Amino acid sequence: MASEPPRRVLEPLSAPQHFAPPSARELRAQAVQRLQTGLFGLAAILLIVGLADIINERALRSEVANNAPSAAASASPTGKGDPLADAGVVPSASASADAKPPATGGAPQN
């Protein structure tokens, strides 16, 4: 009995094996590749969000800069002006505003 080799649990393979389990080096390379891909994705998202924030901020600044003078110029002294008449789309309803002569800043001319 001591001269007999130990019995094998599995029979030796007679055909080529189609699946080879990955080695430790291959597993580490896959983990590093996944880490690099994830970090690249996070960096790309941060870049896109940052650029969108910059574009949005500049658009708001531009809008505020363009609307501030026109809002002050179009405001009527009474606060109850017709916005279409102020924009020049329709004629104004008040004849007193149209009848006023243009104001001159200097002395009367001869």
HELIX and SHEET records of a PDB file:
HELIX    1   1 ALA A   24  SER A   74  1                                  51    
HELIX    2   2 PRO A   83  ALA A   87  1                                   5    
HELIX    3   3 ALA A   95  ALA A   99  1                                   5    
END                                                                             
